[in-house]
């Protein structure tokens, strides 16, 4: 499974790379802390809603720490999703630690 660090993702987004960001946490977690521009598709819905993910765009999947996002990527690949999927190592916690400390941790 491909992975990217929070710092690497931040640099690529700042450079203008066309990356879609999918948040597979629950709505209450997303309401508390989110990465700007990420689309919320909770893990339990990700396969049923995979048509909302553009397979032609590079996609980075994130959760709180990287475990649920890895499960989401495995589920999407098993369901036949053909797009480019990358896991955000350390999830939104790493984003808060390494990129944007204004994002609250929980």
JOQUI-V379339 format. One line per field, one symbol per residue. ss: DSSP state (A for helix, B for strand, O for the rest). psi: psi as a letter, one per 40 degrees, with the letter a starting at -180 (. if undefined). burial: 1 if it has 16 or more other C-alpha atoms within 10 Angstrom, else 0. A space follows every 10 residues. Layout:
BEGIN
ss->???
psi->???
burial->???
END
This chain:
BEGIN
ss->OBBBOAAAAA AAAAOOOOBB BBBOOOAAAA AAOOOOOOBB OOAAAOOOOA AAOOOOOBBB BBOOOOAAAA AAAAAAAAOO OOOOBBBBOO AAAAAAAAOO OOOOOO
psi->hiiiiddddd ddddeeighh hhheaidddd ddhihheihh gideedddee eehheeihhh hiadeedddd ddddddddee heihhhhhhe addddddedg eehii.
burial->0011110011 0000000001 1111100001 0011100111 1110011000 0010000111 1111110111 0110110000 1000111111 1111111011 001000
END
